[in-house]
């Protein structure tokens, strides 16, 4: 068996524009109504909690909902995490880069 790793654009994955390049995608993915219109989802088989992380030497962030004002934040574009950050009041003046998923071809 030969395994080939490919990194398609995330928008291609969630839009279902696979065009025979692969048969299944496995990744942490939030089920939305829009995605469910083009994808069939399994029941969740694992929990993947989202956390915020700061370097251990950074003592200025104790509460992610209160202490992020003026901080630079790395977050995937258009994903659940960026939506959560904006719901907490984070301003994302420049759209973050679109994340990519890793797809394995076997």
ABEGO torsion letter per residue (X at the ends): XBBBBBBBBAAAAAAGBAGGABABBBBBBBBBAAAAAABBBBBBABBBBBBBBBBAABAABABAAAAABGBBBBBBBGBAAAAAAAAAGBBBABBBBBBBBBBBBX
